[in-house]
Amino acid sequence: MGFSDHELFIAVKNDNYMAFNQLFERFYKRLCLFVLSYTGDGDASQDVVQELFIRLWTNRHRIIIQESVSGYLFHSARNASLNYLRSQKARQDALKEMQPDKTGNENENPEYENFLVQLQQCVDQLPERSRQVFMMNRFQELKVADISEKLHVSVKTIKNQLWKSLQYLRLCLQTKNVN
């Protein structure tokens, strides 16, 4: 006879890793499908659920479940999905902000020329892999999934590298007083 969700969670709180694995196996697929309904991205859904279980294990001594374990996990998955969507929107907004305006003839604008020189100096300071990912995305206009496939790394890794590169470039340009 199997243990109830509540009994498994009590065992998890008492540092029973086998109980944690059983809880993981019991809920993982259902939570992934639930998160997928929010994110629309299978890989991201798996990442969100895995991170949820990591937080569950890490914070097991502090977590107090006043409802059912299932209710707690699905509520946590909903919140984690919404946080993921917010961070994705923030990343997309930052990426859009970094793209130059292509409406005018930038080559005749000395301020734009100065911006390009300063931007190139900042790009040159990026770590090699970050610079490669940034150049493929910005100048070769490759999509994140295409870069991921070419470099044999996860989409999430590529997104993180782009995010960090953009944050660094923004800071670098600010220190050079380039707007």
KEKE-3310 file (N, C-alpha, C; in steps of 0.2 Angstrom, whole numbers, plus 5000, padded with zeros to 4 digits):
npx = (5004:5003:5009:5001:4999:5001:5008:5019:5025:5027:5037:5047:5049:5056:5068:5068:5074:5070:5056:5054:5057:5047:5036:5040:5039:5026:5019:5026:5023:5010:5011:5020:5011:5001:5009:5013:5001:5001:5014:5016:5027:5036:5049:5052:5042:5045:5057:5053:5045:5054:5063:5053:5052:5065:5066:5056:5063:5074:5068:5061:5060:5055:5043:5025:5011:4995:4984:4980:4993:4994:4986:4995:5006:5001:4997:5009:5015:5008:5011:5024:5024:5018:5028:5039:5033:5033:5046:5051:5044:5050:5063:5061:5057:5069:5077:5072:5073:5087:5089:5094:5085:5078:5073:5078:5092:5105:5119:5122:5122:5131:5131:5125:5135:5145:5139:5138:5152:5155:5147:5152:5165:5161:5154:5165:5171:5164:5163:5169:5160:5147:5148:5148:5136:5128:5131:5127:5113:5110:5116:5117:5105:5099:5087:5084:5081:5088:5101:5103:5103:5113:5124:5123:5118:5106:5090:5087:5099:5105:5096:5098:5111:5110:5102:5111:5121:5115:5112:5125:5130:5121:5125:5138:5138:5131:5141:5150:5143:5134:5119)
npy = (4994:5011:5027:5041:5058:5067:5060:5057:5070:5074:5065:5070:5082:5077:5074:5063:5057:5048:5048:5061:5058:5050:5058:5067:5059:5056:5068:5075:5074:5078:5091:5097:5097:5106:5118:5120:5124:5137:5142:5138:5132:5118:5114:5125:5123:5111:5115:5124:5116:5108:5117:5121:5109:5108:5119:5115:5105:5111:5121:5113:5112:5123:5125:5125:5117:5120:5116:5103:5093:5092:5103:5113:5111:5113:5126:5133:5130:5137:5150:5150:5149:5161:5169:5165:5169:5183:5186:5182:5192:5203:5201:5200:5213:5220:5216:5221:5234:5236:5235:5244:5259:5257:5265:5277:5285:5280:5281:5294:5300:5307:5304:5292:5285:5286:5279:5266:5263:5263:5253:5242:5241:5238:5226:5218:5216:5206:5189:5176:5166:5172:5183:5177:5171:5183:5190:5181:5182:5196:5201:5192:5188:5177:5165:5161:5147:5142:5146:5139:5126:5126:5128:5117:5118:5121:5130:5138:5141:5149:5160:5165:5168:5178:5188:5191:5196:5207:5215:5218:5225:5236:5242:5244:5254:5264:5268:5273:5284:5284:5286)
npz = (5000:4996:5001:5008:5000:5010:5020:5013:5012:5025:5028:5019:5025:5036:5030:5021:5007:4998:5000:4995:4981:4977:4979:4969:4957:4957:4955:4945:4930:4929:4934:4925:4913:4918:4920:4907:4901:4904:4900:4887:4882:4881:4886:4894:4903:4910:4916:4925:4933:4938:4945:4954:4962:4967:4975:4984:4991:4996:5004:5013:5027:5031:5025:5027:5025:5023:5016:5005:4999:4986:4982:4986:4978:4965:4966:4969:4957:4948:4952:4950:4936:4932:4937:4929:4916:4918:4919:4906:4898:4903:4899:4885:4883:4886:4876:4865:4868:4866:4853:4838:4831:4816:4807:4801:4792:4798:4796:4792:4804:4816:4830:4831:4824:4834:4844:4839:4838:4852:4856:4850:4856:4869:4866:4862:4875:4881:4887:4877:4873:4876:4868:4856:4855:4857:4845:4835:4837:4836:4825:4815:4815:4820:4828:4845:4847:4835:4837:4849:4844:4835:4843:4852:4865:4878:4876:4886:4892:4881:4881:4894:4893:4883:4890:4901:4893:4887:4899:4904:4893:4893:4905:4902:4892:4898:4907:4898:4895:4884:4876)
capx = (5000:5007:5008:4997:5003:5003:5013:5026:5027:5030:5044:5051:5051:5061:5074:5068:5075:5066:5049:5054:5057:5040:5032:5042:5036:5018:5016:5030:5020:5004:5013:5022:5006:4998:5013:5013:4995:5003:5020:5016:5034:5037:5056:5052:5038:5049:5062:5049:5043:5061:5065:5049:5054:5072:5064:5053:5068:5078:5065:5057:5059:5051:5036:5019:5006:4988:4979:4982:5000:4992:4984:5001:5011:4998:4997:5016:5017:5004:5015:5031:5023:5017:5035:5042:5031:5035:5054:5051:5042:5056:5069:5060:5057:5076:5080:5069:5076:5094:5089:5093:5080:5080:5069:5081:5098:5109:5125:5123:5121:5138:5129:5124:5141:5148:5135:5141:5159:5155:5144:5157:5170:5157:5153:5172:5173:5160:5166:5169:5153:5142:5149:5146:5128:5125:5132:5122:5106:5109:5119:5115:5097:5096:5083:5087:5081:5093:5107:5104:5104:5120:5129:5122:5116:5099:5087:5087:5106:5105:5092:5102:5117:5108:5100:5117:5125:5111:5113:5132:5130:5118:5129:5144:5136:5130:5147:5153:5138:5131:5112)
capy = (5000:5017:5032:5047:5064:5071:5056:5058:5077:5073:5061:5074:5087:5073:5073:5057:5059:5043:5051:5066:5055:5047:5064:5070:5055:5056:5075:5079:5075:5082:5098:5099:5099:5112:5123:5120:5128:5144:5145:5136:5130:5111:5114:5129:5120:5106:5119:5128:5111:5105:5122:5120:5103:5110:5124:5111:5101:5116:5124:5108:5113:5130:5125:5123:5115:5120:5113:5097:5093:5093:5110:5117:5110:5116:5133:5135:5129:5143:5156:5149:5150:5168:5173:5164:5173:5190:5187:5182:5198:5208:5199:5203:5221:5222:5214:5226:5241:5236:5235:5251:5261:5256:5270:5283:5284:5280:5282:5301:5303:5306:5302:5285:5282:5285:5274:5260:5262:5262:5247:5237:5241:5234:5219:5215:5215:5201:5183:5173:5162:5177:5187:5173:5171:5190:5192:5177:5184:5202:5203:5186:5188:5170:5164:5158:5140:5141:5146:5133:5120:5126:5127:5111:5120:5122:5136:5142:5144:5154:5165:5167:5172:5185:5192:5194:5201:5214:5218:5220:5230:5242:5245:5247:5260:5269:5270:5277:5290:5283:5285)
capz = (5000:4995:5006:5005:4999:5016:5023:5010:5013:5032:5027:5016:5030:5040:5026:5018:5000:4995:5000:4990:4974:4976:4978:4962:4952:4958:4952:4940:4924:4929:4935:4918:4909:4920:4918:4900:4899:4905:4896:4880:4880:4885:4889:4900:4908:4913:4920:4930:4938:4941:4950:4960:4967:4970:4981:4989:4994:4999:5010:5016:5034:5033:5022:5031:5020:5027:5012:5002:4996:4978:4981:4987:4973:4959:4968:4968:4950:4945:4954:4947:4929:4931:4938:4922:4911:4919:4918:4899:4896:4905:4894:4878:4883:4886:4870:4860:4870:4864:4845:4836:4827:4809:4802:4798:4789:4804:4793:4792:4811:4820:4837:4830:4823:4840:4848:4836:4840:4859:4857:4848:4862:4875:4864:4863:4882:4883:4887:4870:4871:4876:4862:4850:4856:4855:4838:4831:4838:4834:4819:4810:4816:4822:4833:4850:4845:4830:4841:4854:4840:4832:4849:4856:4872:4879:4874:4892:4892:4876:4884:4900:4890:4880:4895:4904:4889:4887:4905:4904:4888:4895:4910:4899:4888:4903:4910:4893:4894:4878:4876)
cpx = (5004:5005:5004:5002:5006:5008:5020:5029:5030:5037:5049:5054:5056:5067:5074:5068:5071:5058:5049:5054:5050:5035:5033:5038:5029:5016:5020:5026:5014:5006:5016:5017:5002:5002:5013:5007:4996:5008:5019:5022:5035:5044:5055:5047:5041:5054:5058:5047:5049:5063:5060:5050:5061:5070:5060:5058:5072:5075:5060:5055:5055:5044:5031:5014:4999:4983:4982:4989:4999:4991:4990:5005:5008:4998:5004:5018:5014:5009:5021:5030:5022:5024:5039:5040:5033:5042:5055:5050:5048:5062:5067:5060:5064:5079:5078:5072:5083:5094:5089:5087:5082:5076:5073:5088:5103:5117:5127:5123:5128:5136:5128:5131:5145:5145:5138:5148:5159:5152:5149:5163:5167:5156:5160:5174:5169:5164:5165:5162:5148:5142:5147:5139:5125:5126:5128:5115:5105:5111:5118:5108:5095:5092:5086:5087:5087:5100:5109:5106:5111:5126:5129:5121:5109:5097:5088:5094:5107:5102:5095:5108:5116:5106:5106:5121:5122:5112:5120:5132:5127:5122:5135:5143:5134:5136:5151:5148:5135:5123:5109)
cpy = (5006:5022:5038:5053:5067:5067:5057:5065:5077:5070:5066:5079:5084:5071:5066:5058:5054:5045:5057:5064:5053:5053:5067:5066:5055:5063:5078:5080:5079:5090:5101:5101:5105:5118:5125:5125:5135:5146:5143:5133:5123:5111:5119:5126:5115:5109:5122:5122:5109:5110:5122:5115:5105:5115:5120:5108:5106:5119:5119:5109:5119:5129:5122:5123:5115:5117:5106:5098:5095:5100:5114:5117:5114:5124:5136:5134:5135:5149:5156:5151:5157:5172:5171:5168:5181:5191:5186:5188:5203:5207:5202:5210:5223:5221:5219:5233:5242:5237:5242:5252:5260:5260:5275:5281:5285:5282:5289:5304:5302:5303:5294:5281:5281:5280:5267:5258:5260:5255:5241:5236:5237:5227:5215:5213:5209:5194:5180:5170:5167:5181:5184:5173:5178:5191:5188:5179:5191:5204:5198:5185:5181:5170:5160:5150:5138:5141:5140:5127:5120:5125:5121:5113:5121:5129:5141:5145:5149:5160:5169:5171:5178:5190:5195:5198:5207:5218:5222:5226:5237:5246:5248:5253:5265:5272:5275:5283:5290:5282:5281)
cpz = (5000:5001:5003:5004:5005:5020:5020:5011:5020:5032:5024:5021:5035:5036:5023:5010:4996:4994:4995:4983:4973:4975:4971:4957:4952:4954:4946:4933:4924:4930:4928:4914:4911:4919:4911:4897:4900:4901:4889:4877:4884:4889:4895:4905:4913:4918:4926:4935:4942:4947:4956:4965:4970:4976:4986:4994:4999:5005:5013:5024:5036:5030:5026:5026:5024:5023:5010:4999:4988:4977:4982:4981:4967:4960:4967:4961:4946:4946:4950:4939:4928:4932:4931:4917:4912:4917:4910:4896:4897:4900:4887:4877:4882:4879:4865:4861:4867:4856:4843:4831:4820:4804:4799:4795:4794:4802:4793:4799:4815:4827:4836:4828:4830:4845:4845:4838:4848:4860:4855:4853:4867:4873:4864:4870:4884:4883:4880:4869:4871:4870:4856:4850:4854:4848:4833:4831:4835:4827:4813:4810:4817:4828:4839:4849:4840:4833:4845:4850:4837:4837:4853:4864:4872:4877:4880:4893:4887:4879:4889:4897:4887:4885:4899:4900:4888:4893:4905:4899:4890:4900:4907:4895:4893:4906:4905:4891:4887:4879:4870)
residu = (MET:GLY:PHE:SER:ASP:HIS:GLU:LEU:PHE:ILE:ALA:VAL:LYS:ASN:ASP:ASN:TYR:MET:ALA:PHE:ASN:GLN:LEU:PHE:GLU:ARG:PHE:TYR:LYS:ARG:LEU:CYS:LEU:PHE:VAL:LEU:SER:TYR:THR:GLY:ASP:GLY:ASP:ALA:SER:GLN:ASP:VAL:VAL:GLN:GLU:LEU:PHE:ILE:ARG:LEU:TRP:THR:ASN:ARG:HIS:ARG:ILE:ILE:ILE:GLN:GLU:SER:VAL:SER:GLY:TYR:LEU:PHE:HIS:SER:ALA:ARG:ASN:ALA:SER:LEU:ASN:TYR:LEU:ARG:SER:GLN:LYS:ALA:ARG:GLN:ASP:ALA:LEU:LYS:GLU:MET:GLN:PRO:ASP:LYS:THR:GLY:ASN:GLU:ASN:GLU:ASN:PRO:GLU:TYR:GLU:ASN:PHE:LEU:VAL:GLN:LEU:GLN:GLN:CYS:VAL:ASP:GLN:LEU:PRO:GLU:ARG:SER:ARG:GLN:VAL:PHE:MET:MET:ASN:ARG:PHE:GLN:GLU:LEU:LYS:VAL:ALA:ASP:ILE:SER:GLU:LYS:LEU:HIS:VAL:SER:VAL:LYS:THR:ILE:LYS:ASN:GLN:LEU:TRP:LYS:SER:LEU:GLN:TYR:LEU:ARG:LEU:CYS:LEU:GLN:THR:LYS:ASN:VAL:ASN)
# end
